[in-house]
């Protein structure tokens, strides 16, 4: 029986957050990730073993990719492009897998099966990596292989209470007609930032000739704040002892302690997000500081390579101050995933999975206002709920 839904390939799939954002109005024809633990979570949420191919993207044979994909999605690794990374850029072992992904796109095109739309997601550091040369190389690759492309910088904070700006590069095959209204003659706020405009200006003449300013509307103002997502009795973490909370407060600068004091006087429960940072004090010594924000937005989730990268929350209700690690379920909520989404039982694995992912509501917004109009299909209303399929090691 013919399935009329648009199809997609999901590369660097992780736990399937792009799939969650696309929703059940789309059909996944192929998924791949190198991490077998993430693949277990993907299977737990999206189906039985076999729905995702586990292994190095360089080993993928296009014969294992069925049909012609309407969309090829790739959230390729960001470590070498991140401002906090090693600066290797697209020459790095991890972010350099962009080229392995593009080898697949090129092979599919040679086989007469080039994806109609190609979408990449990465950190905004990709715009300035190697003085903008890495971003230029990405755009040149699109242009050299028959794709017109444009980019957007979208902060997930427009959709969920998490500060998470990300770069999305979206290309469309040049042989496909562009529906009216999907492009603009020049850059538009808020998604065409100053940094993106500067990066575009550094492109070659050939890449600029294939450039598109995507016209994507700003979403309605969200009503949900960070405090609305916080669990009273989380299963994955425990509340700190009073001594641990006092130690956390002792590591705050006067500026941050003033924020806590203001939260105490707010007359309502206030939830703050804390990251531990290494700072230099007045004497030149390096000290660990706890830095808090009470703007009802969580800091950007990161992969927990060390204890300082794990986000701590502080709940202030009058004179009562409590603190603890952010829970696994709270991190999933900050990525726009439903509570039915199955997470790994291990806390670090769950944090790594969500911190490495793409915010599902951002993908839904791009699908509704860009991918689906490009493909001439009706917009779908909401992300698909997680599957009830089970898998070992999940909760």
Secondary structure, DSSP 8 states (H G I E B T S, - for coil): ----SEEEEEES-TTTHHHHHH-TTEEEEEEEES-HHHHHHHHHHH-STTSSEES-GGG--GGGS-S--SEEEE----TTTSTTS-S-GGGSTTTTHHHHHHHHHHHHHHTT---SEEEEEEEGGGGTGGGGHHHHHHHHHHHHTTEEEEEEEEEGGGTSSB--EEEEEEEEETTS---TTSEESS--TTTS-HHHHHHHHTS-HHHHHTB-EE-----------HHHH--SS-SS-----HHHHHHHHHTS-HHHHHHHHHHHTTSS-EEEEEEEEEEE-TTS-EEEEEEEE-SS-B------SSGGGS-EEEEEETTEEEEEE--HHHHHHHTT--TTS--BSSHHHHHHHHHTS--HHHHHHHIIIIIHHHHT----SS---------TTB-
